[in-house]
Amino acid sequence: MTVPGNLNDNQLRFESQLYVTAEGGSVGGTDTKVRVDNSAAVTIVLGAGTDYADKYPAYRGEDPHKGVTKVVDAATEKGYEALRTEHIADDRGLFDRFSLDPGQRLPDAARSSPAQTR
């Protein structure tokens, strides 16, 4: 499913593409709806882009369609497991950068009581 458009005030062009795959069952729909029937699992790939470019004075670049299509096609070809593995690696790279060990520990009685009563 592809949804192109442009903003009313500055005519910035945008596009989003949705690609749905299912394990078993079937995928269908219309221009505005996706329907999945009798599937064990569904993978949804969403890509989006604009024609914004950091180029004075127009701040416009290429139509987003080719770029969004390229990204969605590449993600779809990887498949769910590869996308998930890549996502977790990206996430861990950001969120595992910091840890805090204050060197103290709550007494056992405090750790076993609800936080609201501590």
C-alpha positions, 0 to 999 in steps of 0.5 A: 500500500502506497500513500503519497501526498504533499503538505498544503502550506509548503508543498513538501512531498511525502510518501509512506509504503506498507508491505504486509506478509503473512505466515499461512493464510492470505493477505489482501485489501484495497487502496486504503485497507489491509486484510489478513485472514487465517495467518499464524504470524504477520510481518509489517514493513513500513517505510516513509520519506519526504523530498526535504533536502538541506539545500537553500533556498528551496529545501527540496530534493528528489521525489521520495518514491524511489528511496522509500521503495528501495528501503521497503524492498530491502527490508522485505527481502531480509525477512523477519528474523534478520530484521529483528536481529538487526533491530536488537543490535541497533537498540542494544548499541544505543541503550547498553551504553550506560549502566549505573551501580551505586554500590549499595543494595536495599535490605532484603525486607525492603526489596520484598515489599511493594515500592509504594510502601517503602 
